[in-house]
Amino acid sequence: MAAPSLLNWRRVSSFTGPVPRARHGHRAVAIRELMIIFGGGNEGIADELHVYNTVTNQWFLPAVRGDIPPGCAAHGFVCDGTRILVFGGMVEYGRYSNELYELQASRWLWKKVKPHPPSSGLPPCPRLGHSFSLYGNKCYLFGGLANESEDSNNNVPRYLNDFYELELQHGSGVVGWSIPVTKGIVPSPRESHTAVIYCKKDSGSPKMYVFGGMCGSRLDDLWQLDLETMSWSKPETKGTVPLPRSLHTASVIGNKMYIFGGWVPHKGENIETSPHDCEWRCTSSFSYLNLDTAEWTTLVSDSQEDKKNSRPRPRAGHCAVAVGSRLYFWSGRDGYKKALNSQVCCKDLWYLDTEKPPAPSQVQLIKATTNSFHVKWDEVPTVEGYLLQLNTDLPYQAASSDSSAAPNMQGVRMDPHRQGSNSIVPNSISDTMNSAKTEHTAMKGTSVKNKPDLKASTDSNAIFHSSLAANASNHNSCVVDMLRKNEGPHTSANIGVLSSCLDLRTVIPESSVSSTVSSPQTMVTEQTIKTESSSTNGAVVNDETSLTTFSTKSEVDETCALPATKISRVEAHPAAMPFSKETPSNPVATMKAGERQWCDVGIFKNNTALVSQFYLLPKGKQSISKIGNADVPDYSLLKKQDLVPGTGYRFRVAAINGCGIGPFSKISEFKTCIPGFPGAPSAVRISKNVEGIHLSWEPPTSPSGNILEYSAYLAIRTAQIQDNPSQLVFMRIYCGLKTSCIVTAGQLANAHIDYTSRPAIVFRISAKNEKGYGPATQVRWLQGNNKKAPLN
């Protein structure tokens, strides 16, 4: 039985940029969110490289350079990291190629490469319709169609079943061809088949699966090659085998091989060579093979007619690309003929979510005020929106369950590519590939050791302890990490800092230090989020000295160039309010007796939200959002309740795609602020100088009065940290009115290197007004992977 959600196709109806002309015989690969298309034919063979950004819905033509290959069709096309290899294909009618080209997509640089020939035997002959599959550092070439005639106008087809292995060099270049010795019966010669490689998790050897193709007639056989033993076999399968076909696509997502489209015989036709094209037709059938159980499942059969244009029409010679768990399909020919015997090519772009999205990271706090939170979570690829929920111990009045207040649960189809509507759409970003990456990790429980008498001195050795206990503070700590600089003594990094709310007003006498260290602290999870280098209100890098960008000829190319590996990185560690360690990671919507109900904050198109209200549930309702699909309620019919000061709220978030709402994240808890305390210092900057480092910051954006002093702290090495690395101990290194201080080399020599994520030295900075100290901004200065002393 097909999962109904798998039939929820989406047609991309709105995009920008130069759309490539429709074609067939092209190939496509994915690099992160980019779908890269090359070659194909329709009134001539195409030689352009087209790129589609699945996040911004933008087509663009990169400014390629170098040894640009001629246009080709039915070629081999594989992706290894950010390099792409092109082999063979038809370069003009009757003339095929056996040349190999490499594209470095980080620079859009083409290079013709010449692999060494096999030690015994000839290199691959010119061909088209072959399969070219990558696993590890090797590409595997199988089959195809050659032209026996030296005259390109006199095409004498020869079907192939030869098998080659191409060894790649790391990063760029190739070693050479080899002809592996295989065991077992070799598949019959064929072209326009598919081949994928799959390896079971934690067990088994990689296996290549060859399906279908053409050898005078269409084929429906499945072959398996064990790449360790080089043994061919025909696995026994269960379920309904798809019709014989060629020019179809095969894509692996998880443990499933998805087969879509292609040329198939008419119903009831004898599947032998036919002299007339009219006895073959294109199909839109869609099946998958579970590669672990060898069972076929039909999702769309050949007999199902689509009268509502709710899925792609029949086609062959199209391309299919997997981006995460989403399958994209573009163009291809539909098999019908017009005047002059020309093929009709499809111009449409479709995608299909094959499974519900995974749980996002925990919700992270960017900024807390007295009656709102600015929160964010890690982006989940290829989703259409996020459902954010909260609950609280604060009593609230449930909404009436009469018809006027009940949510309208009519199905709202979310088309993220349709402009000018109220649809839920992914966040579009103008510079997807040049965005800095930021990592957030909830702190396990840091403490600050304190001596009663504090002196305003930059060389003060006073040590502080503070607890993250929920009843000790109305704030939540947030942290920003800075990449360690290696360019010289004056290199600096500008960091947009997360507002934090760790209460440094809480002073614990030294006599209670041991109990504080051993007390249970908040749970820890690690998440990764992506933010743009130009954005604000988040943990963001704006560091021109270490961001690598690429100079290209057009504005579009600049915004979409792939970055090199050297990217400036920061880390951030907001501390969630403590919650039970027994909290389930994926709580269900139905709450146990005595527990608070989860209320919807809303559905958001990107991974940030400003929360000042939430929607009240009608009486008797456990959740106003259907978990089984992507239907959303009519929030305009629901009552809302405002957040209130000094109150703790628990948050969780789930991603939404075409298959429905995925599992919820782990729970985070934050507390709204109490009025009167200053905000956290911002725009932290670290630069080297001859004395050590220069640490500077900007005053809080919300001082709530006059700032009386700032305090800066450094996490130091102690025996307690060796016993419990997650329990940081801070020494105050500065107290005064200035918004900068010098951290000497002597002080840095005592610094603790925190290895909870990547190695870093940890600083904290907080401001004090008439009411007391406000939230601290915590900064992790990344030190690389070695254990050398800072500044080395």
N, C-alpha and C positions, 0 to 999 in steps of 0.2 A: 504494500500500500504506500502511496506517495504521501509525504507529509504535506498537508494543505499549504503551509506557510512557504514551502519551496516553490509554489507556483505563483508567488507574488512578484511578478516581473515589474520592473520599472523602466520606462523609456525616458532617456535624457532628452528633454524637450527644449532646454534653453542652455546655450553655451556661447562663449565668445571666442574671438580669434579666427585665424584662417582655417576653415574646415577642409580637410583633404577631400579630393574627389572620390566618389564611390569606386570600388575596385574589388577584385578577387585575386586569390593567390598571394596576398600579402602575408606578412608575419608580424607578430607583436610580442613584446616582453614587458614586464613591470619592474621598475626600480622605485621602491617605496610607493608613493602615491601616483607616480608618473607611468602612463601607458605609452610606450614608444613603438611606433609603427614604421615599417620600412618595406618598400617594394610593392609588388602586385601589378595587375594590369587591368586596363579598361580604355580601349582606344589608344593603345601604346603602353609600354611598361614604365611605371613610375620610378623615379630615382630620388625623390625627396624623403627626408626623415621628418616625420610628424610626431609631435608629442602632445598628449592630452593629460592635463592635470585633473585628477579625479576629485580633488578637494575644491579647487576654484572653478571647475567646469570650464577650463580655458584650453583651447588649442593653440599651439604655437610652432613655428618653424625655427629650430635652433640654427645659429650661424656655424655650420660645420666647416671644417678645414682639413687639410692634409690630403692623404691618398683617397679621395672620395670615390667609392665604388660605382660602377655603372648600375643603372636600375636593373632589378631582377625580380623574378616571380617564382613561387614554389621552391624557395631556397631554405637553407637551414639557418636558424636564428635563435641564439641562446644568450642568456645573461649570467655573468659571473661577477657578483658585486655591482660595481658601476662600470664594468666593461661588457661590451656586447660583441659576439662573434657572428659573422655571416659567412656561410659556405654555400657555394654552388648556386643552382637555380637557372632559369631561362633568362638570358640577357637579350635575346631577340628571337623571333620565330624560327624554330629549328636549330638554334645555336644555344648550347648549354655551357655552363661554367664549372670549373673545379677550383676556383680561386678562393682564398681565405682572407677576410678583412676583419680588423679589430677596431672597434669604436670605444675610445675612452670618454664616457658620457660626462665625466666631471669637467672635461674641457671641450667636449664635442669635437674631438680630434680623431680622424680616421687614419688607419695605417694598414698597408698591405703587408701581410706576414707570409713567410715561406717556410712551412714546416719541413723538417727532414723527411725524406721518403722512408718507407718501411725497410728494415734490414733485409727482408726477403719479400719479393713481390713488388708490384707496382703501386703507386699512390692511387687514390680514388680517381676514377675517370669522371669527365664532366657529366652532370646529371641534374634532374629536377625531381620534385615530389618525394625526396628522401626524408628520413627522420634524422634529427640531429639533437641529441639529448645530453645534458650536463649532469655529472655527479662528481663531487669533490673537485679534483684538478684534472678531470678527463672528460672529453666529449666522445659520444658513441654515435657513429654513423651507420645507418642500415638502409639498404635498398635504394629505390628510386628508379628513374627511367632515363636511359641513355639513347643516343641517336647513333645507330650503326653506320649511317651514311656520312661520308665526308662532305657531302653537299647539303648545306642547311635547308635548301629548298626541297630536298628529297628526304623526308623524314622516315627513317626505318627504326621503329621503336624496339628497344630491348629492355625488358624488365630485369631488375637487379635484386639479388638477395645477399650481396657481399656485406661484410661487417668490418669496420675499422674503429680503432681507438686513437684519439688525438690527445696527447699529453700537453697540458698547459704549464707555462711558467707562472710563478706567483706575480700577480699584479698586472703584468703585461708580457706579451709574447707567447710563443708556443715552442715546444721541444720538437715534436715530430709525430708522424703517423706510425702505427704498428698494426699488424693483422693478428689478432688473438686467435689462438687455436681453441675452437669450441667443441663441445661434446653434444651428443644427441642429434635428433633430426632438426635440420635448419628450416625455418619458415620458407614457404614458396616465394619466388620473386614477386615484387609488388611495388607500386608507387602510390602516392597520395594516401598513405596509411598514417597512423599516429603511433608514437612511442613515448612513454613516460617512465620515470624511475621512481621507485618507492622503497623505503626501508622501514620495517616495523620499529616502533620505539623500543629501545632497550633490548632488542633481540633480533636475531636474523641478519642476513646479509642483504645488501641492496639488490633489487631485481628490476629489470626493464620489462615493461609490458607493451607488446606490439598488438594493435587491434586494426582489423579491416584493411582497406586499401583496394587497389585495382590491379588486375593482371589479366586483361581482356574481359573479365567480368568482375563485379564487386565481390568483396570477401567479408565474412563475418567471423573469422577465426581469431582466437586469442592465444598469444604466445608469451612465454615467460623465459627470460634469460637471467640466471643467477650470475651476477657480475664478479663474484668471488671464485666460483668454480667454473665459470664460463660454460654452464650447462643449459641447453635449450630444453623446454618441456611445454606441453599443452595442459594448463591447469583445468581440472574439471570444475565447472561452475554450476550454480543453482540459479533459479529464476529464469526470466524471459530474456534471451539474448537479443540485442538490437538487430534490426534488419541489416543485411550486407550493405556496406557503404564505403565511399571514398570521399575525400575532400571534406571530412568532418573535423571536429576539434576534440581533443582530449585534455582535460585539466585535472590536476590533483589538488584537492583541498582536504587536509587531514588524512584519513585512510580511504578516501573515495576518489575514484577516477570518473569524472563527469564527461559524457559523450553527448555532443550536440550537433544536429544538422548533418549535412552531407548529401551526396547522391545515393538514392536507394531505388530498387526496382518497383515498378507499379505492382499493385496488389494482384496476386495470382499469376504473376509473370514467372516464367522459367528463368532461374537466375544463371543463365548462360550468356555468352557473348551475343549482344544484339547489334544489328547493323544500323539501327535507327535510334537517334537520341531521344525521340519522343517516347520510347518505351522505358525511359528512366526519368526520374523526377527528383526534385529537391525535397527535403523534409525539415520539419521543425521539431522532430521527436527529441526527447531528452531523457537520458538514463544515467545511472551510475553503477559502477562495480565497486562493492566493498572489497578492498584489496586484502583485508585480513581474513574474511570469510569466503571470498570468491563467489559472492552472491550478487546477481544483477537485480536492480530495482528500476522499474519504469516510472518516470515522473510525468512525462507527456508522451502518449503513444502516437503512432502514425495515423491512427484512425480518428484522433481527436481533432475536430475542426475548431478554429478560433474565429468566431464571428464578431467579436468585440474588439479586435486588435489589442488584446490584453497581453500578448506575448509576441516575440519576434516571428515574422512570417518565415516560411521555408527558405533555406539558403544553403549554399555550399561554397567552399573556398573563402570563408570568412575567417576572422581571427577571434580568439578567446584568451583572456588574461585574468589571472586570479590576483586580486588585491586584497590581502587578508583572507577573509572567508567570503568575499564577494566576487562573483564572476561577471566580467564585462565582455560583451560581444559587439563587434563592429563590422558593418558592410558585408561583402560577399555577393554572390550572384543568386538570383532566385530561380534560375532554370528555365524561365520562359523566354521566348524569342520574339523579337519585333522584326520590322522590315530589315532587309539586308543581312538577316541571319545573325544579328548582334545580340549579345547577352544583356539582360537587364540587371543592373547591380543595385543592391539595397544601399540606402544612404543613412540608415538609422543606427543609433547607439543605444544598447540596452544593458541593464545589469540585473543580477539576481543574487540576493543574499541566501546563502546555503545553510546557515545556522544562526541561532540567536547570538548576539554579541556577548563577549565575556564581561565579567564584572569589572567596573572601573576601579581605580584606586580609591582609597579613603578620601573623603572630602577634606580639603586643606583650607585653612583660614588665611586669607590675605589681609583682611582688616576687620576689626570689630569696633562698633560704636555702641552707644547706649541702647539703640533700638534697631540695629541692623548688622548683618554680616556680609562681607564680600568674600565669597568662597570660590574655590576652583578644585578641579580634579584632573587626573591625567586624561588626555585625549584617548579615545578608543577609535581605531581606524574604521573607516567605512560605516559610520552610523548616521542616522538621520536626526537624532536628538537624544536628550537625556531626561529622565524623570528624577527629580530631586524631591525627597521626602524628609520630614522632620517629626520628632515628637518631643514632649517636654513633660516634666512633673507638674508644671503649672496647670491648675484646673482651668478648663475652658468649657463653654456651653456648646454642645453638639448642635448642629443645624437641624432645623425641622425636616422631617422626612416627607412633607407633603409634596405634591407634584411640582410646585413652583420652585422648590429648592433642590429637587433631585437632579443629579447630573445627567446630561444628555449623552448617552453612551453610543450614539450613532457612529459608524465607522468613518473616521477622518483619514483619508488617504494622504500620506505625507510624501509629497514629491519634492525632494530637495533641489531639484534642478529647474523648477518653475518659478519664474520671477513675478513680482507684483502680486503675490498672494499671501495668505496667512499660513502657508505651509511651514512645517518644521524642517529646517535645513541645517546642514553642517556649517561650521564656521568657515567662511572664506578668508584666506589670508593672501596677501599680495606677494609675499616673498617666502613661499613654503620651504624651499630648499635651503635658504640662507638663514633660517631661524636658529637662534641659540637654543640649546637644550638645558633644561633645569630639572634637578632632581630634588624631590621632597621626601623626607623621612621623619616620622614622628619620633620624638626623643623618648628614650627609655625612662628617663628620670634623672635629671641633673640636679645637683645641689650646690649651693654657694656657701662657703664657710665664712663666718663673720666674727671679727673681734669687735667688742662694744665701742671702742673709741676710734672713730674714723678721722683721718687727717686728709686735707685737700692737698695731696702731693702727687706728682707724676711718678715718684719713685716709691710710693707707699707699698709696703708689703702686706697690708691688711688682707686677710683671707675671709671669704664669705660663703655661707651655705644658704640655700633657699629651697623649699620643698615645692613640688608640683601638686600637693594635695588639693583636692577640689575646694575644701573649705578655707584654704589659705589665701586664695587670690581670686579676683574677679576678672583676671586677664589670662590670655593664652599666648605662650611664647612662640615666636616665629623666627626663623633663621635664614640667613642668606650666606652662601659660600662663594668665595672668590678664587679664581684660578691664580695659582702662584705665577709670578712673572719671572721671566728669564732674559728679558731684553735689555736690562740695564738698571741702574739705580733710580731712574726717574720714571720708569714705566708705571702707569696707573690703570686701574679699571674702575669704571663707573658702574655702580650697581643700584638698580631700583629695588628697594628693600620691602619685604613683607612687613606689615605692621605686626608687632607681637605684643603679647600681654602677659609675660612672666612677671610676677609681682616681686620686685627686689626689695619691697618694703618689709617683707617677711624676714625677720632676723631670728635665727635659731642659735641659742647659746652653744658653746663648744661642748658642753657636757652632754648635749643631745645629738651630737654628730653621728655617733655610731648607730643610734636607732634610726636616724634619718636615712643613712646610707643603706641600711638593711631593709627598710620598709618597702612594701610593694609599690611599684610605680606604674605609670601608664603603659599600655600595650604598644608594640612597635610593629609597623609594617613599612615596607619600602615601596615607593611609587616613582614613576618617571613621567614627567609632563613636558610638553613642548610649548615654548612661548616665543613670540616674535621678539627680535632684538630691539624693535622700535616701540614696543608696547610699554605701558606703565602699570602701576598698581599690582606688581607681581615681582617674583624673584627673576630678574631679567639682567642679561649682560648687554652692555652697549660698549663693546671693546673693539675699536677699530684695529688695534695693533695685532690681535690674534685671530680675528675672523678672516677667513679666506674667501674672497669673492673672485669672480672671473669677468674679465673685460670682454664684452661681446659687442656685436655690431648693432643690435637693436635693443630697445628698452625691454621688450618682452623676454628676450634671451637673458638679460641681466637678472630679471626677477626670478627666472626659473632655472638658472645654472645650478648644477649639482655641486655641492661643496666638496673640497678635499677633506682628508681625514683630520687635519688639524683645525679643530673648532674650539673656541673658548668655552669653558664650562663653569657653571656655578652650581652649588648645591644649597638646599634650604631644608630646615628642620623645624616645622611648626609643632609645638607640643599640644596634643589634644588633651582635653580634660580626662582624668582617669575614668575608666569604666571597667565593668566586670570582665575578667579574663575568660569567663565562660560565654561571652557574647558570641553568637554564631556568626560566621562570615557571610552567610547568605540567608538572613532571616526571612521567613515567609511573611506574607501580608497578614495572615490571621494571627492575632496576638492572643496569648494565653490570658486566663482570667486574672485580673488585677494589674495587667500591664497596660501601658498607654498605647493608644492606636497611632498608627503612622498616618500623617496628613500630607497631602501633596503641596509642595511649594509651587510646582509648575513643571512644564516641559520646556527645556531650553535647547536652542539649536547649537550652542557651543559649550565649552567646558568651564565657563565661569557663570556666576550668578550673584546678583545683589539681592539679598533676602531681607525683607522688612515685614513681610506678611506670609501667612499660609492659609490654605483653604480648609474650612471646617467640614467634617464628615456629616452626612445625613445620619439620623439615628438608625442604628442597626446595621450600618455599613462598616465593614472592616477595612476596605480600601476602595477608593473611588477610581482606581485605574485597573483596567483588565490586564492581567499579567500574561495571558495567553496570546495576545496579538497586539498590534500597534494602535488600536482604537484609543482615542483620547477623549476625556470628558469635556463638556462645555463648562469651562470654569466661570463663565459669566453668570451662571445660575447658582453658584455656590457662595456662601458667606465667607468673609475673610476675617482673620484675627491678626492684630499687630504684635510684633515682638515687644517685650518689655525689658527695662534695664535690670542688670544684676541677675539674670536668669540663665540657667543652663539649658541648651537645646542639643538634641542628638540628631545627626544627619546621616543619611545614606543616599546613594545615587545608583541608578541603573541606566544602561544604554539601550537605545531603541533602534532597530533596523527593520527591514521588510519582513523578517520572521517574527517580530514581536519585541517584547520587553525582556531583556536578559536578566541574569541574577543581580542582586543588589551588592553593593560594595560592603566592606566592613564598616562598622559604625564609628563615627567621630563625634566628639562632644565639645561644644564651645559655649562660652558664657558671654552674654552681653556686658558691656562695661558699665561701671558706676560713674555717674557724672563727676567731673572735677579734677581727675588725674590727667597728667600730660600724656600725649601720644608717644609713640616710639620714634627715636631718631631715624633719619632716612638718608639715602644717597651716600652710603658708606663707601669710602675710597681707601685703598691701601697702595702705598708706593715705597720703594726702597730708598734709603739714603745712607750716608756714611756711618751713622750711629746705629742703624738697625732698620726700622720701618716707620713710616709716617702714617698714622691712622687718623682719618678725618670723617666728618659726618655733617649732615644738615640738621637744623633744629626740627622738632616735631611739627607736623603741619597743623596739629591741634594742641597747642600748648596749655590751653585752659588756664591762662594766667601767666605770670612771669616765671621763666625758668630760673631757678636758684643755682643749680649746679648740674653737671653731668658726671657720671661714673662710667669708667671703662674697666673691664675685667678680662683676665687671661686664664684659660684652663691650664693648670699646671700638673706636673707629675707628682703623684703621691703613692704611698704603699696601698692606700685604699682603692685607687684607680686600678692598680695592678691586680687586686683581688676582684674588682668589679669594674671592668672597663667602661660600662655604660653609665657609671655614676661619676660625673665630672665634678671636679673641685676647682673653684675659680679664685684667683688672687686679684685684688683690685690694683690696677696699675696707674689709674688716673682718677682725680676728682677735682673739678673746677668748672669755671664758666666758659672756658674756651671750647670750641667745637673741633678740636684736634689734639693729638698728643704724639709723643715719640715713644715707641716701644723699643727699648735698647736691646742690643745683642745679648747682654747678660740676662735680661728678662726672658728673651726668646730661648735661651739655652735651657731654661727650666720648663719650657712649654710642653704640654702633653700633646702627643700626636694621636688624634682620634681616628681609629680605624673602623668605626661602626659602618661607614660606607667607604668612601675613598679617603686616603690619608689627608688630614687637615689639622691646622692649628685653629683653635676656637676662641673667638672674642665675643664679649657682650658689652653693649652700650645702652645706658638708660638715662632718662632725664627726670629731674625733680622740680616740682613747683611747691606752692604753699601747702598743698594737701599731702604731698609725699611723692615717692618715686612711682613712675608709670611703667608701662611695658618696656621690656628690653629687646633690642635688636641683636640677634646673635649671628655672627659672621664666621663661616668656616673658610679658612685660607688654604686652598688645595696645595699639597706639597709633592705631588707626583707619587710614584710607587716605591721610592726608596726611603730608607730610614736615616738619611743624612740629616745633619743639623740644618735648621732654617737658614736661608740666605746663602747656602753653599751653591 
